[in-house]
Amino acid sequence: MDAFYASVEQHDNPALKGKAIAVGGEHRGVVAAASYEARKFGVRSAMPSKTAKEKCPHLIFVSPRFQRYKEISRKIREIFYEYTDLVEPLSLDEAYLDVTENKKNIESANQIAREIRQKIFEQTGLTASAGISINKFLAKVASDINKPNGQKTIHPDKVESFLEDLPVEKFYGVGKVTANKMFSLGIYKGKDLKKRSIEDLTRMFGKSGAYYYNVVRGIHTSEVKPHRIQKSVAVERTFFEDLFDEQQINEKLQSLSEELHNRLQKNNILGRTLTLKIKYKDFSLFTRSITREEYFSSAEQYFNTGKQLWELRPFDKPVRLLGLSLSQLNTEEKKLVSVQLKIPFREFEDQ
């Protein structure tokens, strides 16, 4: 979806259309999503609201309405399932679809993407973009090329030339820090990356080296997994005023522990690793975890363990955010049978 949260707010409130808006808290929060009008000024998701306002003084902040976003996300997912059961949601606004064998027997993957985008617009009033290719990596990269409201196909015959000419910062999985490191090594495009041996890349980038070695050659074997396994459950709070008092911290930890327990209990989830997250006034971050042999099972256990982790903090500084998360959950992954992509690609101009 294109700027999903912000687009929903503009759709539901026509007065916001064409304006620079950010979904999130104006005073103490971060930007959850920015409209394309705001992005022109450099406003991005995960940016502190204060910074966003400095970049775009006329920015309008809108409080998030996650129930509304979930409602629309369900409608969009229902459209996906009209075409295939192999849908792997990444978030409320993004998913991979394997349409090798689709329910409508449409030979062209391009046409499927067009139909899905049209249906989304008709049923929600929102626009979506799509990337079509032979694997998840290439489809993901392609999906960003003609945003907003467009699609891009990387034909099997064009994969090699496309990747060789692609700037490394556009590779999915290459963040800002890694991109800068690649620049310092003279790696600017896929063709530069392709010249490096797997041994060199592993030495320079660790385990990710093998990933870069493969994807620049169009090799990415990850399947579309329709049942993504939840790996963690988290709750966190950003405070309107910084916390420093120990009693206040304990009260917030107690509240977070109860909220975490309720969410886990509702979904019959247990876990063995509890992590405390602290963000300080200066935006520095501290996390610590404790793993038990037995599953955590009560709000009291989360609270008591959270307090133990709090005592391990290295700084006594004002706190702007606290969070608790549980991982190593009692969920089991269901493996799927991989199917080689056989859909014929039809040549046409991408929009």
C-alpha positions as CSV (number, residue, x, y, z in Angstrom):
1,M,0.0,0.0,0.0
2,D,1.1,3.6,-0.7
3,A,1.7,5.6,2.6
4,F,-1.0,3.4,4.1
5,Y,-1.8,5.0,7.5
6,A,-1.5,8.5,6.1
7,S,-3.6,7.6,3.0
8,V,-6.3,6.1,5.2
9,E,-6.5,9.4,7.1
10,Q,-6.6,11.5,4.0
11,H,-9.3,9.2,2.5
12,D,-11.5,9.3,5.7
13,N,-11.0,13.1,6.1
14,P,-11.1,14.8,2.7
15,A,-9.9,18.1,4.4
16,L,-6.4,16.4,4.7
17,K,-6.1,15.5,1.0
18,G,-3.1,17.1,-0.7
19,K,-1.6,18.2,2.6
20,A,1.5,17.2,4.5
21,I,0.4,14.9,7.3
22,A,2.1,12.5,9.7
23,V,0.4,9.8,11.7
24,G,1.8,9.8,15.2
25,G,2.1,11.9,18.4
26,E,3.2,15.5,17.8
27,H,4.8,16.2,21.1
28,R,6.5,13.0,22.4
29,G,6.2,10.4,19.7
30,V,7.6,9.3,16.4
31,V,6.2,9.4,12.9
32,A,4.3,6.1,12.1
33,A,3.6,7.1,8.5
34,A,4.0,10.2,6.4
35,S,2.0,11.3,3.4
36,Y,3.8,11.8,0.1
37,E,3.3,15.5,0.5
38,A,5.3,15.3,3.8
39,R,7.9,13.1,2.3
40,K,8.9,15.8,-0.1
41,F,10.2,17.7,2.9
42,G,12.2,14.7,4.2
43,V,9.7,13.5,6.7
44,R,10.0,9.7,7.1
45,S,8.5,7.0,9.3
46,A,10.3,6.3,12.6
47,M,11.5,9.9,12.7
48,P,11.1,11.8,16.0
49,S,8.0,14.1,15.7
50,K,10.1,17.1,16.7
51,T,12.6,16.5,13.8
52,A,9.7,16.0,11.4
53,K,8.1,19.3,12.5
54,E,11.5,21.1,12.0
55,K,11.7,19.7,8.4
56,C,8.1,20.5,7.6
57,P,6.8,23.4,9.8
58,H,3.3,23.1,8.3
59,L,3.1,19.3,9.0
60,I,-0.3,18.2,10.4
61,F,-0.2,15.4,13.0
62,V,-3.0,12.9,13.1
63,S,-3.4,10.3,15.9
64,P,-3.2,6.7,14.7
65,R,-6.4,4.6,14.5
66,F,-5.1,1.1,14.3
67,Q,-8.5,-0.6,14.4
68,R,-9.4,1.3,11.3
69,Y,-6.1,0.3,9.6
70,K,-6.7,-3.4,10.6
71,E,-10.2,-3.2,9.2
72,I,-9.0,-2.1,5.8
73,S,-6.1,-4.5,5.9
74,R,-8.5,-7.4,6.3
75,K,-10.5,-6.2,3.2
76,I,-7.3,-6.1,1.2
77,R,-6.2,-9.5,2.3
78,E,-9.6,-10.9,1.3
79,I,-8.9,-9.6,-2.2
80,F,-5.6,-11.4,-2.2
81,Y,-7.2,-14.7,-1.3
82,E,-9.5,-14.4,-4.3
83,Y,-6.4,-15.2,-6.4
84,T,-4.2,-17.4,-4.2
85,D,-3.9,-19.0,-0.8
86,L,-0.2,-18.5,-0.8
87,V,-0.2,-15.0,0.9
88,E,2.6,-14.1,3.3
89,P,1.7,-10.9,5.2
90,L,4.7,-8.8,6.2
91,S,2.6,-6.1,8.0
92,L,-0.9,-4.5,7.7
93,D,0.0,-2.9,4.4
94,E,2.4,-5.3,2.7
95,A,2.4,-9.0,1.6
96,Y,4.1,-11.5,-0.8
97,L,1.8,-13.5,-3.1
98,D,2.8,-16.6,-4.9
99,V,0.5,-16.8,-8.0
100,T,2.2,-19.7,-9.7
101,E,-1.1,-21.6,-9.5
102,N,-3.8,-19.0,-9.1
103,K,-7.5,-19.5,-8.5
104,K,-8.5,-17.7,-11.7
105,N,-6.0,-19.4,-13.9
106,I,-4.7,-16.1,-15.2
107,E,-1.5,-16.8,-17.1
108,S,0.0,-13.3,-16.7
109,A,1.3,-12.3,-13.3
110,N,1.3,-8.7,-14.5
111,Q,-2.5,-8.9,-15.2
112,I,-3.1,-10.4,-11.7
113,A,-1.3,-7.5,-10.1
114,R,-3.3,-5.0,-12.2
115,E,-6.6,-6.6,-11.2
116,I,-5.7,-6.7,-7.5
117,R,-4.6,-3.0,-7.5
118,Q,-7.8,-2.1,-9.2
119,K,-10.0,-4.0,-6.8
120,I,-8.2,-2.5,-3.8
121,F,-8.9,1.0,-5.2
122,E,-12.6,0.2,-5.9
123,Q,-13.2,-1.3,-2.5
124,T,-11.1,1.0,-0.3
125,G,-10.4,4.2,-2.3
126,L,-6.7,3.6,-1.7
127,T,-3.9,3.0,-4.1
128,A,-1.3,0.1,-4.0
129,S,1.9,-0.6,-5.8
130,A,3.2,-4.0,-6.9
131,G,6.5,-5.6,-7.9
132,I,6.4,-8.8,-10.1
133,S,9.3,-11.1,-10.6
134,I,10.8,-14.6,-10.2
135,N,11.5,-14.4,-6.4
136,K,10.6,-12.5,-3.3
137,F,13.8,-10.3,-3.3
138,L,13.3,-9.1,-6.8
139,A,9.5,-8.5,-6.3
140,K,10.2,-6.5,-3.2
141,V,12.8,-4.3,-5.0
142,A,10.5,-3.9,-8.0
143,S,7.5,-2.8,-5.8
144,D,9.3,0.4,-4.8
145,I,10.3,1.5,-8.3
146,N,7.0,3.0,-9.6
147,K,5.4,4.1,-6.3
148,P,2.9,5.5,-5.8
149,N,0.1,3.7,-7.6
150,G,2.2,1.8,-10.1
151,Q,3.8,-1.6,-10.7
152,K,7.1,-2.9,-12.1
153,T,7.9,-6.2,-13.7
154,I,11.4,-7.6,-13.8
155,H,11.2,-10.1,-16.5
156,P,13.3,-13.3,-16.1
157,D,15.4,-12.3,-19.1
158,K,16.1,-8.9,-17.6
159,V,17.1,-9.9,-14.1
160,E,20.9,-10.0,-14.7
161,S,21.0,-6.5,-16.3
162,F,18.6,-5.0,-13.9
163,L,20.6,-6.1,-10.8
164,E,23.9,-5.1,-12.3
165,D,22.7,-1.6,-12.8
166,L,20.8,-1.3,-9.5
167,P,22.4,1.0,-6.9
168,V,23.4,-1.0,-3.8
169,E,21.3,1.2,-1.5
170,K,18.2,0.0,-3.4
171,F,19.0,-3.6,-2.6
172,Y,16.4,-4.9,-0.1
173,G,18.4,-5.7,3.1
174,V,21.1,-3.1,2.6
175,G,20.6,-0.3,5.1
176,K,22.2,3.1,5.3
177,V,25.2,1.9,7.4
178,T,25.9,-1.1,5.1
179,A,25.4,1.1,2.0
180,N,28.0,3.6,3.3
181,K,30.4,0.7,4.0
182,M,30.0,-0.6,0.5
183,F,30.6,2.9,-0.9
184,S,33.9,3.1,1.0
185,L,34.9,-0.2,-0.6
186,G,34.1,1.1,-4.1
187,I,30.8,-0.8,-4.4
188,Y,28.1,1.4,-5.8
189,K,26.1,-0.8,-8.1
190,G,25.2,-4.4,-8.5
191,K,27.9,-4.9,-11.0
192,D,30.5,-3.7,-8.4
193,L,29.1,-6.1,-5.9
194,K,29.1,-9.0,-8.3
195,K,32.9,-8.7,-8.8
196,R,33.5,-9.6,-5.1
197,S,33.9,-13.2,-4.1
198,I,31.8,-14.9,-1.5
199,E,34.8,-15.1,0.7
200,D,35.4,-11.3,0.5
201,L,31.8,-10.5,1.1
202,T,31.6,-12.8,4.1
203,R,34.8,-11.3,5.5
204,M,33.5,-7.8,5.1
205,F,29.8,-8.3,6.0
206,G,29.7,-11.5,8.0
207,K,26.7,-13.8,7.4
208,S,25.0,-11.3,5.2
209,G,27.9,-11.6,2.7
210,A,26.5,-14.8,1.3
211,Y,23.1,-13.2,1.0
212,Y,24.6,-10.3,-1.0
213,Y,26.6,-12.7,-3.2
214,N,23.4,-14.6,-4.1
215,V,20.8,-11.9,-4.5
216,V,23.0,-9.9,-6.9
217,R,22.9,-13.0,-9.1
218,G,19.1,-13.2,-8.8
219,I,19.3,-16.1,-6.4
220,H,16.8,-16.0,-3.5
221,T,15.1,-19.3,-2.5
222,S,12.9,-18.1,0.3
223,E,9.3,-19.4,-0.3
224,V,6.1,-17.5,0.2
225,K,5.0,-18.7,3.6
226,P,1.2,-18.3,4.1
227,H,1.5,-19.0,7.9
228,R,4.1,-16.6,9.2
229,I,5.2,-17.6,12.6
230,Q,5.0,-14.8,15.2
231,K,8.4,-14.6,16.8
232,S,7.7,-12.0,19.5
233,V,5.0,-10.0,21.2
234,A,5.8,-6.5,22.4
235,V,4.1,-3.6,24.2
236,E,5.7,-0.2,24.8
237,R,4.8,3.3,25.8
238,T,6.3,6.7,24.9
239,F,5.6,9.1,27.8
240,F,4.4,12.7,27.5
241,E,6.9,13.7,30.2
242,D,10.2,11.9,30.9
243,L,10.2,9.6,33.8
244,F,13.0,9.5,36.4
245,D,11.2,8.5,39.7
246,E,11.6,4.9,40.6
247,Q,7.9,4.6,41.7
248,Q,6.7,5.9,38.3
249,I,8.9,3.4,36.5
250,N,7.5,0.6,38.6
251,E,3.9,1.7,37.9
252,K,4.6,1.8,34.2
253,L,6.3,-1.6,34.3
254,Q,3.3,-3.0,36.1
255,S,0.9,-1.6,33.5
256,L,3.0,-2.9,30.6
257,S,3.2,-6.4,32.3
258,E,-0.5,-6.6,32.6
259,E,-1.1,-5.5,29.0
260,L,1.5,-8.0,27.7
261,H,-0.1,-10.8,29.7
262,N,-3.6,-10.0,28.4
263,R,-2.4,-10.0,24.8
264,L,-0.6,-13.3,25.2
265,Q,-3.4,-14.9,27.1
266,K,-5.9,-13.9,24.4
267,N,-3.9,-15.7,21.8
268,N,-2.8,-18.6,24.0
269,I,0.9,-17.7,23.6
270,L,3.8,-18.4,26.0
271,G,7.4,-17.5,25.7
272,R,10.7,-18.0,27.5
273,T,12.7,-14.8,26.8
274,L,11.6,-11.4,28.2
275,T,13.3,-8.2,27.0
276,L,13.2,-4.8,28.5
277,K,13.6,-1.8,26.2
278,I,14.5,1.6,27.5
279,K,14.8,4.7,25.4
280,Y,16.3,7.7,27.2
281,K,15.6,11.4,26.8
282,D,18.6,11.7,24.5
283,F,17.1,8.9,22.3
284,S,19.9,6.4,23.3
285,L,18.6,2.9,23.6
286,F,19.2,0.1,26.1
287,T,17.8,-3.5,26.0
288,R,18.4,-6.5,28.1
289,S,16.9,-10.0,28.1
290,I,16.4,-12.9,30.4
291,T,15.7,-16.4,29.1
292,R,14.2,-19.1,31.4
293,E,14.0,-22.8,30.9
294,E,10.2,-22.7,31.7
295,Y,7.7,-20.4,30.0
296,F,6.7,-17.2,31.5
297,S,3.0,-17.4,32.4
298,S,1.8,-14.4,34.5
299,A,1.8,-10.6,34.7
300,E,3.6,-10.9,38.0
301,Q,6.5,-12.8,36.4
302,Y,6.8,-10.2,33.6
303,F,6.8,-7.5,36.2
304,N,9.3,-9.0,38.6
305,T,11.7,-9.9,35.7
306,G,11.2,-6.5,34.2
307,K,12.4,-5.0,37.5
308,Q,15.5,-7.2,37.5
309,L,16.3,-6.0,34.0
310,W,15.7,-2.4,35.0
311,E,18.4,-2.8,37.7
312,L,20.9,-3.7,35.0
313,R,20.6,-0.4,33.2
314,P,23.9,1.4,32.8
315,F,22.6,5.0,33.1
316,D,20.4,7.0,35.4
317,K,18.9,9.3,32.9
318,P,15.3,10.5,32.2
319,V,13.3,7.8,30.4
320,R,11.0,8.7,27.4
321,L,10.0,5.1,26.5
322,L,9.6,1.7,28.2
323,G,8.8,-1.6,26.5
324,L,8.5,-5.2,27.3
325,S,8.6,-8.0,24.7
326,L,8.4,-11.8,24.9
327,S,10.1,-14.1,22.4
328,Q,11.1,-17.8,22.0
329,L,7.4,-18.4,21.8
330,N,5.5,-21.7,21.9
331,T,4.6,-21.5,18.2
332,E,5.7,-24.1,15.6
333,E,6.6,-23.3,12.0
334,K,4.7,-25.1,9.2
335,K,6.9,-25.8,6.3
336,L,5.5,-25.5,2.8
337,V,6.4,-27.4,-0.4
338,S,8.4,-25.1,-2.7
339,V,7.1,-24.6,-6.2
340,Q,9.2,-23.2,-9.0
341,L,7.7,-20.1,-10.7
342,K,6.3,-21.0,-14.1
343,I,4.0,-18.1,-14.9
344,P,4.7,-16.6,-18.3
345,F,5.6,-12.9,-18.1
346,R,3.9,-10.6,-20.6
347,E,5.8,-7.7,-21.9
348,F,4.0,-4.3,-21.5
349,E,4.8,-0.9,-20.3
350,D,4.9,-0.7,-16.4
351,Q,2.7,2.0,-14.8
